[in-house]
Amino acid sequence: MTDVIDAKRADLAGPGIGSYDELDRVLPDDYQSHLSPRETQQAIFAVKRYIEDGLCEQLNLEMVQVPLIVGAESGVNDMLDRDGSRTPVQFQITNDNGVHPVDAQVVQAATKWKRLALRQFGMAPGEGLCTDMRAVRKDYFLDHDHSAYVDQWDWEGAITADQRNLDYLKNTVRRIWSVLRGAETHVQRLFPQLEDDRHPNLPEEITFIHAEDLLARYPDLPRKQRETRILQEIPAIFIIGIGWTLDDGYPHEMRAADYDDWVTPTASPNGRPTHGLNGDILVWNPVTRRRHELSSMGIRVDASTLRRQLELTGQLDWLQLPYHQGIVDGTLPLSIGGGIGQSRTQMLLLRKAHLGEVSVTVWPDVLKEMCARHNIHVIE
């Protein structure tokens, strides 16, 4: 039992593998890219255009500019996890010979900024924005599908109070899923060699499951192993309610307290009491033969759920920050939003074994040498 508890506690540290010896065992030994480096670049931008247009059409969004850096005191940066273990890159812009300096941070995600942007651009319920977001997450372990460089389609839509429910969340997920499936069909039409019986296409429907129900199904498994097990049975799922502490004493995964709502009481189809209006899209990756996360998203906190979540995480002092005050006083709109990993999606749809085949970033020599042994050639 102690080993199970230790495994679950360790699993909360976040996604990823953890050592390069383990990664060497994980990388496929029979890999051969379907696309040349030049074809890969062509396919990347074909998918990018399709998904951006599709998201804007399905969710009534429009493309807007997004910051790479934000003020350190604004409270706008995404802290990713509630335990403070993943901190942003921070620096001072000396400006005017130090007379008017600015303390700045590189964004880890644009989650909070987007909600401010809805107000800035005057977007009403039913309208929203989509961004071509770039970020740096320096505290990740760099493996086959985690990078310090992050690119996402970060989107946000204004909603009304009566849309803060599971049905609205699920309908939004289905719309996003239709865009991802459409992108797969589109890129295979352009590059028929991507159609391969060894690599099944995405299923027509995505399956919803609550974190509470997933734990009940596999009570002795840590979170990533629960995800792996169910994806081997159901290749595309949306796990609802990530952040709420489950019956085993652990959340499915740590989530920050000030963006997605993970406390609102709900119920699963079998009547089990559940919590949360957020979740993750995960699929089975037939190339890596592993779980593959594509998106985290959710209905955002309102004034009451923000306070409740900050109470649970011991962060009530955050209510003094401008962003949080805007939620409490109602000057920020109610919203739903999320981030879809661009390189993660490209990696999946282009049948790649490593993020470095579809994005240019920094990798340690040990990883690049390992990839070369597995016939995986990262872009430099």
Backbone hydrogen bonds, N-H to C=O, Kabsch-Sander energy under -0.5 kcal/mol:
donor,donor_aa,acceptor,acceptor_aa,energy
5,I,1,M,-2.3
6,D,2,T,-2.6
7,A,3,D,-2.3
8,K,4,V,-2.2
9,R,5,I,-2.5
10,A,6,D,-2.5
11,D,7,A,-1.8
12,L,8,K,-0.8
12,L,9,R,-1.0
13,A,10,A,-1.6
14,G,11,D,-1.2
23,L,19,S,-2.0
24,D,20,Y,-2.1
25,R,21,D,-1.2
26,V,22,E,-1.5
27,L,23,L,-2.5
40,T,36,S,-2.7
41,Q,37,P,-1.7
42,Q,38,R,-1.9
43,A,39,E,-2.7
44,I,40,T,-2.6
45,F,41,Q,-1.8
46,A,42,Q,-1.6
47,V,43,A,-2.6
48,K,44,I,-2.4
49,R,45,F,-2.2
50,Y,46,A,-2.0
51,I,47,V,-2.8
52,E,48,K,-2.3
53,D,49,R,-2.3
54,G,50,Y,-2.6
55,L,51,I,-3.0
56,C,52,E,-2.0
57,E,53,D,-2.0
58,Q,54,G,-3.0
59,L,55,L,-2.5
60,N,56,C,-0.7
61,L,56,C,-1.4
62,E,128,G,-1.1
64,V,130,C,-2.2
70,V,105,Q,-2.4
72,A,103,D,-2.6
74,S,71,G,-1.2
78,D,109,A,-0.7
79,M,77,N,-0.5
81,D,79,M,-3.2
84,G,81,D,-1.1
87,T,85,S,-0.7
91,F,104,A,-2.5
93,I,91,F,-0.5
93,I,102,V,-3.3
94,T,92,Q,-0.8
98,G,94,T,-0.5
98,G,95,N,-0.9
99,V,96,D,-1.9
100,H,95,N,-1.3
102,V,93,I,-2.2
104,A,91,F,-3.0
104,A,102,V,-0.6
105,Q,70,V,-2.6
106,V,89,V,-2.6
107,V,68,L,-2.7
108,Q,109,A,-0.5
112,K,76,V,-0.6
113,W,76,V,-0.5
114,K,110,A,-2.3
115,R,111,T,-0.7
115,R,112,K,-0.6
116,L,112,K,-1.6
117,A,113,W,-2.4
118,L,114,K,-1.9
119,R,115,R,-1.1
120,Q,116,L,-2.4
121,F,117,A,-2.8
122,G,119,R,-1.3
123,M,118,L,-2.8
126,G,158,A,-2.6
127,E,124,A,-2.3
128,G,60,N,-1.1
129,L,156,E,-2.8
130,C,62,E,-2.0
131,T,154,D,-2.2
133,M,131,T,-1.0
133,M,152,Q,-2.0
135,A,150,V,-2.3
136,V,107,V,-1.9
137,R,148,A,-2.7
140,Y,137,R,-1.1
142,L,140,Y,-0.5
143,D,141,F,-0.8
143,D,146,H,-0.9
150,V,135,A,-2.5
150,V,148,A,-0.5
152,Q,133,M,-2.0
153,W,340,I,-2.6
154,D,131,T,-1.0
154,D,152,Q,-1.1
155,W,153,W,-0.6
155,W,338,G,-2.7
156,E,129,L,-2.4
157,G,336,I,-3.3
158,A,127,E,-2.6
159,I,334,L,-2.1
163,Q,160,T,-1.5
164,R,161,A,-1.4
165,N,163,Q,-2.0
169,L,165,N,-1.9
170,K,166,L,-3.1
171,N,167,D,-2.3
172,T,168,Y,-1.9
173,V,169,L,-2.2
174,R,170,K,-2.4
175,R,171,N,-1.7
176,I,172,T,-2.1
177,W,173,V,-2.7
178,S,174,R,-1.9
179,V,175,R,-1.3
180,L,176,I,-2.1
181,R,177,W,-2.5
182,G,178,S,-1.9
183,A,179,V,-2.3
184,E,180,L,-1.8
185,T,181,R,-2.1
186,H,182,G,-2.5
187,V,183,A,-2.6
188,Q,184,E,-1.8
189,R,185,T,-1.6
190,L,186,H,-1.5
191,F,187,V,-2.2
194,L,191,F,-2.3
195,E,192,P,-2.0
196,D,194,L,-0.6
196,D,199,H,-0.5
199,H,196,D,-1.9
207,T,236,A,-2.1
209,I,238,F,-2.3
211,A,240,I,-2.8
214,L,210,H,-2.2
215,L,211,A,-2.2
216,A,212,E,-2.1
217,R,213,D,-1.6
218,Y,214,L,-1.8
221,L,218,Y,-1.4
226,R,222,P,-2.3
227,E,223,R,-2.4
228,T,224,K,-2.4
229,R,225,Q,-2.5
230,I,226,R,-2.2
231,L,227,E,-2.2
232,Q,228,T,-1.4
233,E,229,R,-0.5
233,E,230,I,-1.0
234,I,230,I,-3.6
237,I,282,L,-2.7
238,F,207,T,-2.6
239,I,280,D,-1.9
240,I,209,I,-2.4
240,I,238,F,-0.6
241,G,278,N,-2.4
243,G,241,G,-0.7
243,G,244,W,-0.5
246,L,250,Y,-2.0
249,G,246,L,-2.1
252,H,244,W,-0.6
256,A,80,L,-1.0
261,D,299,I,-2.4
262,W,260,D,-0.7
266,T,274,T,-3.0
268,S,272,R,-2.4
271,G,268,S,-2.4
274,T,266,T,-2.2
276,G,264,T,-2.5
277,L,261,D,-3.0
279,G,297,M,-2.6
280,D,239,I,-1.3
281,I,295,S,-2.5
282,L,237,I,-2.5
282,L,280,D,-0.6
283,V,292,H,-2.6
284,W,235,P,-2.1
285,N,283,V,-0.5
285,N,290,R,-2.7
289,R,285,N,-2.0
290,R,285,N,-1.0
292,H,283,V,-1.8
294,L,281,I,-2.8
295,S,281,I,-1.3
296,S,339,G,-1.5
297,M,279,G,-2.6
298,G,337,G,-2.7
299,I,277,L,-2.9
300,R,335,S,-2.6
301,V,259,Y,-2.7
306,L,302,D,-2.5
307,R,303,A,-1.8
308,R,304,S,-2.2
309,Q,305,T,-2.4
310,L,306,L,-2.4
311,E,307,R,-2.1
312,L,308,R,-2.0
313,T,309,Q,-1.6
314,G,310,L,-0.6
314,G,311,E,-0.9
315,Q,310,L,-2.8
318,W,315,Q,-2.2
319,L,316,L,-1.9
320,Q,317,D,-1.7
321,L,318,W,-2.1
323,Y,74,S,-1.1
325,Q,321,L,-2.4
326,G,322,P,-1.9
327,I,323,Y,-1.0
328,V,324,H,-2.2
329,D,325,Q,-2.8
330,G,327,I,-0.6
331,T,326,G,-0.9
332,L,326,G,-2.2
336,I,157,G,-2.2
337,G,298,G,-2.3
338,G,155,W,-2.0
339,G,296,S,-2.4
340,I,153,W,-1.6
341,G,294,L,-2.6
341,G,339,G,-0.6
342,Q,151,D,-2.4
343,S,151,D,-0.6
345,T,341,G,-2.1
346,Q,342,Q,-2.8
347,M,343,S,-2.8
348,L,344,R,-1.9
349,L,345,T,-2.9
350,L,346,Q,-2.5
351,R,348,L,-1.2
352,K,347,M,-2.9
355,L,144,H,-2.5
357,E,354,H,-1.7
358,V,355,L,-2.2
359,S,355,L,-1.1
361,T,359,S,-0.6
361,T,379,I,-0.5
367,L,364,P,-0.7
368,K,364,P,-2.0
369,E,365,D,-2.8
370,M,366,V,-1.5
371,C,367,L,-2.7
372,A,368,K,-2.1
373,R,369,E,-1.5
374,H,370,M,-1.0
374,H,371,C,-0.8
375,N,372,A,-1.5
376,I,371,C,-2.8
377,H,375,N,-0.5
378,V,376,I,-0.7
379,I,356,G,-3.2
